[in-house]
């Protein structure tokens, strides 16, 4: 009886406004979750072995010259057998508006020197390439560097450069 009198006196506009606010909050939470899920998606690609070997990348490089903006993760493993894909020896995260060309540059010695040194010293090199919109590159690179603690490996900065 108390609730009937309480709601009978409430203006319906307030109820509609409250429902709209709850819906807006729900949508905002979904957007935030989706924005923060990028590094987890890439980490799950590593765990499920959904990465490209350097040899396969170079083979596909000669077949297709299609390029796109995106971020990339270069995983370097010692010469030993890879038991746990998340136990890489070194990692490098980057971004580019022409991501395939930029990764190719690293593998040919025109990028991070430590990546090239690992390649030439016989380490296994694997890649993850994530296609993104240009406006999302800086944030995604920063999140990936933070997620993988890449500044304690081969990345010298926290990412997000204006130069791509």
N, C-alpha and C positions, 0 to 999 in steps of 0.2 A: 504494500500500500504506500509506503514511503517513496519507493522508486517511481511509482506511477505519478505521484504528484510532483516529484522532482523533474521528471522528463516532460511532463505535460506543460510545465512553465518555461522550458528552455526554448529559445528561438531556433527554428530549424536551420537558419543560416549558420548558427554557431556549430551545429552538428556537421553540416556540409564542410565548413571550414576546417574543423578538427579532422574529419575523414581525409580531406585533401592534404593536410599537414602530415598525417600518418603515412599516406601514400607517397608523398614527396620524400619523407625520411627513409622509407623502404627503398625507393629508387636510388637515393643517394648512397645508401649502404651497398646496394648491388654494384653501382658504378665504382665505388672505392675498392670493393673486393676484386672486381674485374681488372682494375688498373694495377693492383698489387700482385696479380697472379702471374705476371709475365716471368719473373725469375723462377717461380715454382714450376711453370710449364717447361722451361728450359732444363731445370734440374731433373724433372721427370723424364725428359728426353735422354739425358745422360744415363739415368738409372735403367731405362728400358732399352738402352743401346740404340737410340734413334739419332745417332750422329754419323757424320760422313768421314771416312778416312781421307787423308790427304791425297792418296793415290786416286780414289774415286772422284774427288773434287777436280783434280787436274785432268782426268779423263773427260769429265763432263764439261770442263772449261773449254776444251777444244771443239766439242760438239755444239755447244750453245753459247752465244754471246749475250743472251738476255741478262739485263742487270736491273736492280731495283734498290730502293733505300732499305736499310735495316741494320740490325746489330749482329755481331758475331762473337762467338766464344771459341778460342783456340785452346785445346787441351793437349798438354804434352806429357807423355808417359815415358818412363825409363824403358830400356830395351826389354825388360822382363815381361812375362805374361800379365795381362790385365785381369785381375781377379775381381776387384771392385772398381767400377768406372768412376766413382766419386773420389777415389784415391789417386788423383793425378799428381804429377810432380810439379808442374808449373801450369799456369793459366793466364791467358791474355784476353781481355774483353775490349771490343771496339765498336765503332759505328761508322757508317758511310752512306752517302746518297747513292753510291755505286758499290754495294757491299761485295759482290762477287769479284769485281776488279780489285778492291782493296785487299781482300783475303789473298788473292793471287799475288799481289805485290808483296805481302808478308812472306809468302812461301818462296818467292824469287829473290828475297834479300833486300827489298826496297821498303821495308817497314820496320817493325821492331826487330832489332838485331838479335835479341835473345831467342825470339821465336825461330829465326833463321838458323842460329847456332844449334838449337835443339834438333832441328830438322837435319842439319848437316852432320851432327854427331851420332846419328842413327836412332834417335828417339822416335817413338810412335807419335804421330800428330793426328788429332781428330778435330773436326769442326762442327759447330752448330751455327746455322745461319737462320735468323728470324726476320722475315719480311715485315716491315713496319711503315707507317706513314711518317713523312719527314718531320712533322711537328712533335712526334713522340720519341724521336731518336735520343735526344739528350736525357730525358727522364729515364728511359729504358736502360741506356748505358750506365747511368749512375746507379740504378737499382741493381743491375747485374754485377757491377764492380763491387758494390756493397755486399750483395748476397754471397758471392764467391770469395770475398776477402781478397780480391785480385791486387789490391795495392800492396799486400804483403808478398806478392809473387812478381809478375812481370809488368803490371800497370804502374806507372809513375805518378799518375794523378787520379782523382776521384771521378773523372769523366765529365761530360757535358760541355765540351768545347764548342765554340761558335764555328770553328774551322772543321769541316768534315771531309 
